[in-house]
Amino acid sequence: MTDSKNINNPVGQGGGQRKRQSRAERQNNGPHRNLDRQGAADRKAELVRKMREKAAAADAAGQASDGTAQS
């Protein structure tokens, strides 16, 4: 018997016992990675929004305490 180094053609595994993997899945970049990246982008957008709101509130409070509010 020959030794196979191809994950999609493993020796000793009958046909259909192992799912054929794409190159991205073999590199651990499967479909789940897209969901992880989307979740990270959502968290980042939420954080940026909160930071902007906090900065705007601090800016408004700073102008109100100076008495130099613009009209």
C-alpha positions in Angstrom: 0.0 0.0 0.0 1.1 3.5 -0.7 0.9 6.3 1.8 -1.3 9.2 0.9 -0.5 12.7 2.0 -3.6 14.2 0.5 -6.2 15.0 3.2 -9.0 14.5 0.5 -7.7 11.1 -0.4 -6.7 9.4 2.8 -5.5 5.8 2.7 -7.6 3.5 4.8 -10.7 5.6 4.7 -13.5 4.3 2.6 -15.3 6.5 0.2 -17.6 9.0 2.0 -16.3 8.6 5.5 -14.5 11.9 5.5 -15.8 15.2 4.3 -13.9 16.7 1.4 -12.2 19.9 2.7 -11.6 23.0 0.7 -8.2 24.7 0.9 -9.7 27.4 3.2 -11.0 24.8 5.6 -7.7 23.0 5.6 -6.1 26.3 6.6 -8.7 26.8 9.3 -10.5 29.6 7.5 -13.8 27.8 7.0 -17.3 29.3 6.8 -17.2 29.9 10.6 -14.4 32.4 10.1 -16.7 34.7 8.2 -19.2 34.8 11.0 -16.4 35.5 13.5 -15.1 38.4 11.4 -18.7 39.8 11.1 -19.2 39.6 14.8 -15.9 41.3 15.4 -16.8 44.1 13.0 -20.2 44.5 14.7 -18.5 44.8 18.2 -16.0 47.3 16.8 -18.7 49.4 15.3 -20.6 49.4 18.6 -17.5 50.4 20.5 -16.8 53.3 18.1 -20.4 54.5 18.3 -20.2 54.5 22.2 -16.8 56.3 22.1 -18.2 59.0 19.8 -21.3 59.5 21.9 -19.1 59.8 25.0 -16.8 62.3 23.3 -19.7 64.3 22.1 -21.3 64.4 25.6 -17.9 65.4 27.1 -17.5 68.1 24.5 -21.0 69.5 25.1 -20.4 69.5 28.8 -17.1 71.3 28.4 -18.7 74.0 26.3 -21.6 74.5 28.7 -19.2 74.9 31.7 -17.0 77.4 29.8 -20.0 79.6 29.0 -18.8 79.8 25.4 -21.6 77.9 23.8 -21.9 78.6 20.1 -25.3 79.6 18.7 
